[in-house]
Amino acid sequence: MVAALAWMARAETDDEGWVNVPETAPSYVLRSKQYSTLKHWGLIERRTPNENERTKHSGLWRVTRLGDDFIAGRTTVQQLAAVYDDRCLGLSGESVSFRECLPEDFDYGEQMARTSGALA
């Protein structure tokens, strides 16, 4: 999920910061179908479709200020989210940083170099 968050933070967006995930995300983001879970921590948000759109969800997502702070290492989040029926019932566990959530074999710098920019 954090790899998807990192991609989303560097993806090309519209003027308001929205990225069309289904149309632009790399296969590793789409394959897992877990990126939307990040909303339960408040790290991303989904754009609500306007009244002229016929779909329940727009497919447009953006990283929140908390998500940006998490990626940059300025904040931590609790490790676990209890979710039922797509509702977060609460967060628990240790507070973890973005980098602590990455797998040991994940090369963060290499991943960011493949996207539109790199984080320091």
PyRosetta script that sets phi, psi and omega in degrees:
from pyrosetta import init, pose_from_sequence

init()
pose = pose_from_sequence("MVAALAWMARAETDDEGWVNVPETAPSYVLRSKQYSTLKHWGLIERRTPNENERTKHSGLWRVTRLGDDFIAGRTTVQQLAAVYDDRCLGLSGESVSFRECLPEDFDYGEQMARTSGALA")
pose.set_psi(1, -38.0)
pose.set_omega(1, -179.1)
pose.set_phi(2, -70.0)
pose.set_psi(2, -28.6)
pose.set_omega(2, 175.1)
pose.set_phi(3, -65.3)
pose.set_psi(3, -39.3)
pose.set_omega(3, 176.7)
pose.set_phi(4, -65.3)
pose.set_psi(4, -39.9)
pose.set_omega(4, 177.4)
pose.set_phi(5, -61.8)
pose.set_psi(5, -44.2)
pose.set_omega(5, 179.1)
pose.set_phi(6, -62.7)
pose.set_psi(6, -41.7)
pose.set_omega(6, 178.1)
pose.set_phi(7, -62.8)
pose.set_psi(7, -46.7)
pose.set_omega(7, -177.0)
pose.set_phi(8, -60.6)
pose.set_psi(8, -36.4)
pose.set_omega(8, -179.8)
pose.set_phi(9, -66.9)
pose.set_psi(9, -24.2)
pose.set_omega(9, -177.9)
pose.set_phi(10, -108.4)
pose.set_psi(10, -0.3)
pose.set_omega(10, -178.0)
pose.set_phi(11, -72.9)
pose.set_psi(11, 157.7)
pose.set_omega(11, 176.0)
pose.set_phi(12, -69.6)
pose.set_psi(12, 131.7)
pose.set_omega(12, -175.8)
pose.set_phi(13, -123.7)
pose.set_psi(13, 170.5)
pose.set_omega(13, 171.8)
pose.set_phi(14, -82.2)
pose.set_psi(14, -172.5)
pose.set_omega(14, -176.3)
pose.set_phi(15, -63.6)
pose.set_psi(15, -22.6)
pose.set_omega(15, -178.5)
pose.set_phi(16, -100.8)
pose.set_psi(16, 6.8)
pose.set_omega(16, 176.7)
pose.set_phi(17, 90.1)
pose.set_psi(17, 7.3)
pose.set_omega(17, -179.0)
pose.set_phi(18, -83.1)
pose.set_psi(18, 139.4)
pose.set_omega(18, 176.0)
pose.set_phi(19, -121.3)
pose.set_psi(19, 136.4)
pose.set_omega(19, 178.4)
pose.set_phi(20, -85.0)
pose.set_psi(20, 93.3)
pose.set_omega(20, -174.1)
pose.set_phi(21, -62.1)
pose.set_psi(21, -50.0)
pose.set_omega(21, -177.5)
pose.set_phi(22, -59.2)
pose.set_psi(22, -30.2)
pose.set_omega(22, -176.8)
pose.set_phi(23, -92.5)
pose.set_psi(23, -21.2)
pose.set_omega(23, -172.1)
pose.set_phi(24, -123.1)
pose.set_psi(24, -13.6)
pose.set_omega(24, -175.3)
pose.set_phi(25, -70.5)
pose.set_psi(25, 146.7)
pose.set_omega(25, 174.7)
pose.set_phi(26, -68.3)
pose.set_psi(26, 164.2)
pose.set_omega(26, -174.6)
pose.set_phi(27, -60.0)
pose.set_psi(27, -35.0)
pose.set_omega(27, -178.1)
pose.set_phi(28, -65.5)
pose.set_psi(28, -27.0)
pose.set_omega(28, 176.7)
pose.set_phi(29, -76.9)
pose.set_psi(29, -46.6)
pose.set_omega(29, -177.6)
pose.set_phi(30, -70.4)
pose.set_psi(30, -35.4)
pose.set_omega(30, -176.9)
pose.set_phi(31, -62.5)
pose.set_psi(31, -40.4)
pose.set_omega(31, -176.2)
pose.set_phi(32, -76.1)
pose.set_psi(32, -29.8)
pose.set_omega(32, -178.3)
pose.set_phi(33, 55.2)
pose.set_psi(33, 25.4)
pose.set_omega(33, -178.7)
pose.set_phi(34, -105.7)
pose.set_psi(34, -7.8)
pose.set_omega(34, -174.8)
pose.set_phi(35, -58.0)
pose.set_psi(35, -34.9)
pose.set_omega(35, -177.1)
pose.set_phi(36, -65.6)
pose.set_psi(36, -20.0)
pose.set_omega(36, 178.4)
pose.set_phi(37, -63.0)
pose.set_psi(37, -25.8)
pose.set_omega(37, 179.9)
pose.set_phi(38, -59.3)
pose.set_psi(38, -20.2)
pose.set_omega(38, 178.9)
pose.set_phi(39, -63.8)
pose.set_psi(39, -27.8)
pose.set_omega(39, -177.7)
pose.set_phi(40, -68.8)
pose.set_psi(40, -21.7)
pose.set_omega(40, 174.6)
pose.set_phi(41, -93.0)
pose.set_psi(41, -6.1)
pose.set_omega(41, -176.5)
pose.set_phi(42, 79.2)
pose.set_psi(42, 19.1)
pose.set_omega(42, -177.6)
pose.set_phi(43, -84.2)
pose.set_psi(43, -25.8)
pose.set_omega(43, 176.5)
pose.set_phi(44, -138.4)
pose.set_psi(44, 163.5)
pose.set_omega(44, 174.9)
pose.set_phi(45, -139.1)
pose.set_psi(45, 150.7)
pose.set_omega(45, 179.4)
pose.set_phi(46, -101.7)
pose.set_psi(46, 138.4)
pose.set_omega(46, 176.4)
pose.set_phi(47, -74.5)
pose.set_psi(47, 131.5)
pose.set_omega(47, 176.1)
pose.set_phi(48, -76.2)
pose.set_psi(48, 131.3)
pose.set_omega(48, 179.0)
pose.set_phi(49, -61.1)
pose.set_psi(49, 147.5)
pose.set_omega(49, 176.6)
pose.set_phi(50, -81.2)
pose.set_psi(50, 174.1)
pose.set_omega(50, -174.2)
pose.set_phi(51, -64.2)
pose.set_psi(51, -20.4)
pose.set_omega(51, 179.9)
pose.set_phi(52, -85.2)
pose.set_psi(52, -12.8)
pose.set_omega(52, -179.8)
pose.set_phi(53, -86.2)
pose.set_psi(53, 137.4)
pose.set_omega(53, -175.2)
pose.set_phi(54, -90.9)
pose.set_psi(54, -6.6)
pose.set_omega(54, -177.1)
pose.set_phi(55, -93.1)
pose.set_psi(55, 156.9)
pose.set_omega(55, 178.2)
pose.set_phi(56, -68.8)
pose.set_psi(56, -37.5)
pose.set_omega(56, -179.0)
pose.set_phi(57, -131.8)
pose.set_psi(57, 146.7)
pose.set_omega(57, -174.8)
pose.set_phi(58, -81.8)
pose.set_psi(58, -24.5)
pose.set_omega(58, -173.0)
pose.set_phi(59, 84.9)
pose.set_psi(59, -0.3)
pose.set_omega(59, 179.4)
pose.set_phi(60, -96.8)
pose.set_psi(60, 129.5)
pose.set_omega(60, -179.3)
pose.set_phi(61, -132.2)
pose.set_psi(61, 157.3)
pose.set_omega(61, 171.4)
pose.set_phi(62, -146.8)
pose.set_psi(62, 153.9)
pose.set_omega(62, 178.0)
pose.set_phi(63, -78.1)
pose.set_psi(63, 134.7)
pose.set_omega(63, 178.7)
pose.set_phi(64, -82.3)
pose.set_psi(64, 172.8)
pose.set_omega(64, 175.7)
pose.set_phi(65, -59.7)
pose.set_psi(65, -40.9)
pose.set_omega(65, 177.0)
pose.set_phi(66, -61.6)
pose.set_psi(66, -40.8)
pose.set_omega(66, 177.4)
pose.set_phi(67, -61.6)
pose.set_psi(67, -43.0)
pose.set_omega(67, 176.8)
pose.set_phi(68, -62.0)
pose.set_psi(68, -43.5)
pose.set_omega(68, 179.4)
pose.set_phi(69, -64.8)
pose.set_psi(69, -37.7)
pose.set_omega(69, 178.8)
pose.set_phi(70, -64.1)
pose.set_psi(70, -48.1)
pose.set_omega(70, 179.4)
pose.set_phi(71, -61.0)
pose.set_psi(71, -41.4)
pose.set_omega(71, -177.3)
pose.set_phi(72, -76.4)
pose.set_psi(72, -6.2)
pose.set_omega(72, 179.4)
pose.set_phi(73, 83.0)
pose.set_psi(73, 15.3)
pose.set_omega(73, -179.5)
pose.set_phi(74, -87.8)
pose.set_psi(74, -10.7)
pose.set_omega(74, 179.1)
pose.set_phi(75, -151.2)
pose.set_psi(75, 166.8)
pose.set_omega(75, 175.6)
pose.set_phi(76, -122.4)
pose.set_psi(76, 167.5)
pose.set_omega(76, 174.5)
pose.set_phi(77, -132.1)
pose.set_psi(77, 159.7)
pose.set_omega(77, 175.4)
pose.set_phi(78, -71.2)
pose.set_psi(78, 147.2)
pose.set_omega(78, -170.2)
pose.set_phi(79, -68.4)
pose.set_psi(79, -33.9)
pose.set_omega(79, -170.5)
pose.set_phi(80, -121.1)
pose.set_psi(80, 145.9)
pose.set_omega(80, 173.5)
pose.set_phi(81, -124.5)
pose.set_psi(81, 127.9)
pose.set_omega(81, 174.2)
pose.set_phi(82, -88.8)
pose.set_psi(82, 115.5)
pose.set_omega(82, -174.4)
pose.set_phi(83, -123.4)
pose.set_psi(83, 133.7)
pose.set_omega(83, 174.4)
pose.set_phi(84, -138.5)
pose.set_psi(84, 130.4)
pose.set_omega(84, 178.9)
pose.set_phi(85, 53.8)
pose.set_psi(85, 41.5)
pose.set_omega(85, 179.1)
pose.set_phi(86, 61.3)
pose.set_psi(86, 27.2)
pose.set_omega(86, 175.4)
pose.set_phi(87, -123.2)
pose.set_psi(87, 135.5)
pose.set_omega(87, 178.1)
pose.set_phi(88, -81.1)
pose.set_psi(88, 120.1)
pose.set_omega(88, 179.2)
pose.set_phi(89, -88.3)
pose.set_psi(89, -15.9)
pose.set_omega(89, 178.4)
pose.set_phi(90, 159.3)
pose.set_psi(90, 160.3)
pose.set_omega(90, 177.7)
pose.set_phi(91, -109.4)
pose.set_psi(91, 146.9)
pose.set_omega(91, 179.9)
pose.set_phi(92, -152.5)
pose.set_psi(92, -179.8)
pose.set_omega(92, 178.8)
pose.set_phi(93, 89.6)
pose.set_psi(93, -178.1)
pose.set_omega(93, -180.0)
pose.set_phi(94, -67.3)
pose.set_psi(94, 153.3)
pose.set_omega(94, 170.8)
pose.set_phi(95, -77.9)
pose.set_psi(95, 131.9)
pose.set_omega(95, -177.4)
pose.set_phi(96, -127.9)
pose.set_psi(96, 151.9)
pose.set_omega(96, 176.0)
pose.set_phi(97, -91.3)
pose.set_psi(97, 166.9)
pose.set_omega(97, 177.3)
pose.set_phi(98, -56.2)
pose.set_psi(98, -50.1)
pose.set_omega(98, -177.0)
pose.set_phi(99, -65.6)
pose.set_psi(99, -31.2)
pose.set_omega(99, 176.4)
pose.set_phi(100, -67.2)
pose.set_psi(100, -22.5)
pose.set_omega(100, -179.9)
pose.set_phi(101, -82.8)
pose.set_psi(101, -15.0)
pose.set_omega(101, -179.1)
pose.set_phi(102, -76.8)
pose.set_psi(102, 142.4)
pose.set_omega(102, 174.5)
pose.set_phi(103, -62.7)
pose.set_psi(103, 152.3)
pose.set_omega(103, -177.9)
pose.set_phi(104, -57.8)
pose.set_psi(104, -35.4)
pose.set_omega(104, -177.0)
pose.set_phi(105, -88.0)
pose.set_psi(105, 5.3)
pose.set_omega(105, -179.8)
pose.set_phi(106, -84.3)
pose.set_psi(106, 121.4)
pose.set_omega(106, 178.6)
pose.set_phi(107, -93.1)
pose.set_psi(107, 97.5)
pose.set_omega(107, -175.7)
pose.set_phi(108, -60.4)
pose.set_psi(108, -44.7)
pose.set_omega(108, -180.0)
pose.set_phi(109, -61.8)
pose.set_psi(109, -42.0)
pose.set_omega(109, 179.1)
pose.set_phi(110, -65.2)
pose.set_psi(110, -42.2)
pose.set_omega(110, 179.3)
pose.set_phi(111, -61.6)
pose.set_psi(111, -43.9)
pose.set_omega(111, -179.4)
pose.set_phi(112, -69.0)
pose.set_psi(112, -31.8)
pose.set_omega(112, 177.8)
pose.set_phi(113, -66.0)
pose.set_psi(113, -27.1)
pose.set_omega(113, 179.0)
pose.set_phi(114, -80.0)
pose.set_psi(114, -12.8)
pose.set_omega(114, 179.1)
pose.set_phi(115, -99.1)
pose.set_psi(115, -166.2)
pose.set_omega(115, -173.4)
pose.set_phi(116, -75.7)
pose.set_psi(116, -4.7)
pose.set_omega(116, 179.5)
pose.set_phi(117, -170.9)
pose.set_psi(117, 171.6)
pose.set_omega(117, -179.3)
pose.set_phi(118, -122.4)
pose.set_psi(118, 144.2)
pose.set_omega(118, 174.7)
pose.set_phi(119, -91.6)
pose.set_psi(119, 149.7)
pose.set_omega(119, 177.7)
pose.set_phi(120, -78.4)
pose.dump_pdb("model.pdb")
